[in-house]
Amino acid sequence: MTDTPSSIGGTLEDFLDELDERDAVYGEALKRVLAWQIENARQKQAITKTEMALKMGTSRTQVERVLDPRNLAVSLDTLDRAARSVGKKLVIELVDV
């Protein structure tokens, strides 16, 4: 006789919906991934943060905000300029849920 645990509850998404936290969690996760990807590309190309700021036409402080995975207050325009400064392109699309 095998004792396999039965599933209790629902999905993580269900749980986050119950807490009314799903959008916040997904938004933070998305920013963390974008910051990680931009930082990875910057390091691979040996671009300094100062050089990145010059390419973006902004300050080094703003670059720090872009690369901070916890800072969600970064505009799409800024993210796009950051991506382009490291030779990448930001692509945004709507998908069915």
Secondary structure, DSSP 4 states (H G I P E B T S, - for coil): ---PPPP-S--HHHHHHHTT-HHHHHHHHHHHHHHHHHHHHHHHTT--HHHHHHHHTS-HHHHHHHH-TT-----HHHHHHHHHHTT----------
